[in-house]
Amino acid sequence: MLGVVTGPLATAGKLFAFGADVLLAVFKRPFQFREFVQQAWFIASVTIIPIALVAIPFGAVVALQTGSLVQQFGAQSFVGSAAVLAVLREAAPIATALLVAGAGGSAIAADLGARKIREELDAMMVLGIDPIQRLVVPRVLACMLVAVFLNGLVSVVGVLGGYIFNVVLQGGTPGAYLASFTALAQTPDLYQGMAKALVFGLIAAIVSTYMGMHADGGPQGVGQAVMESVVITFLLLFMANFVMSALYFQLIPAKAL
């Protein structure tokens, strides 16, 4: 019974210690720039098409839901601000994080897990090569960079999708949509979405690399590590999203009309 409680706590402690090791390894030289570019291109290539397709219904659903809710209060002129702020603050970073963790993170965990069971990581340590500096740091930084750019893509596509669905399906006017957005939105709203994407990319990369490097039990263990990395990442993402949103509303006052 005690192991049920101490097991997750021990894993969480090891995960945080691994994250600290990665942070220290970032400042070690030489920096693996070629590996960083290759990993950034790989993560972007496996996520950009799905995230572009997901961004359209994300923006449409947010516009429809917020639009119908705002119309019930008789505030149709604020549909644009409600929809756009929901996309920038919440929908875009969450959609980006889920796809980066589900597509890019699972691929990273599978790659490092395969290297682990083939004993490539042990061979690197025998040769005096730090696997964290050589393999983990470039993947973590690549995930963070790609997550920020993908968040921008989702934000743009989501806002355009919400605009089209609001004007076409809900009978809104383009002028009211844009005017309400500029009346309530502020620059920190955009910065918050970018900061969330950066942190979410960091979490996804840390968890996936940790689970991959600690996989055992052959190919079955690699599959288990990939599944666990996705589940743990999703849980941490929603927790981090709550904390960052709460801090944002405490530190940044809402823009008044």
Order of alpha helices (4+ residues) and beta strands (2+ residues): alpha-alpha-alpha-alpha-alpha-alpha-alpha-alpha-alpha-alpha
